[in-house]
Amino acid sequence: MERMAAGLRVDLNCDVGESYGAFKIGVDQQLFRHVTSANIACGWHAGDPLTMRETVRLASSMNVAIGAHPGFPDLLGFGRRNMSVSEEEARSYVTYQVGALDAFVRAAGARMQHVKLHGAFYNMAAEDERLARAVAQAVREYDPELLLVGLAGSRMLEIARESALRVVHEAFADRAYLASGRLAPRSAPGAVIHEPKIAAARAVRIVSKGTIETIDGQEIAVHADSICIHGDNPEACAVAAAIRDAFQAAGIEVTPMRLALK
């Protein structure tokens, strides 16, 4: 791969801590060898107290920045089903889950870097101004120094910035896009990308050119401070390793999102 111009910098994050009870999801320790930030499930869409504590411990020991990954109370649907919630419910959902994870973060002697919503909560808040305001308010009330991660170019990030929060524009190497800049529904063929080389090429293109190819072959602009990898993707580790290799070959520095903001 041809080496790009120097000075490019990006975070590589992953959704982790999603095992619970007898169910094992993802390979977090292996992923932590490649990523710089971790979005840790807070026990509602996935995760449990033991998993939260262990995932925080692992991330802290491997110098991976820690973030809360709150979702809807939808364990059966893995947080990927839309729910009708009020602004006050959304605000309280975020506060409850961020506080729960932060207890384990503080106990580990670490500090939380960011908040990133999960699944349907993430996608709905990207467009629903009511939910976006509630999320921004919850984060600002809890700790205004926390970064709020959201879909690049979304209304939620505009509202969060208006609320004086620092925001992180996120793009996805392992998910297909619509021409609108939103993620393609998971039910659509090709919505999830499993081939590491394809995901890596997409990641480099996002960072170096600021564009992504949509599911129907169009090219759209996308700005990203952070690239996400889904930890429940069976190919997650291979995808993460391929992206890190591709970034190195392209001269792109990978760093925690607090340092990657432009």
PyMOL commands that set and color helices and strands:
alter all, ss='L'
color gray80, all
select helices_A, chain A and resi 28-31+49-61+87-107+119-127+129-142+155-162+196-209+236-250+257-260
alter helices_A, ss='H'
color red, helices_A
select strands_A, chain A and resi 9-16+37-41+65-69+112-116+147-151+167-172+211-213+219-221+226-230+253-254
alter strands_A, ss='S'
color yellow, strands_A
deselect
rebuild
show_as cartoon
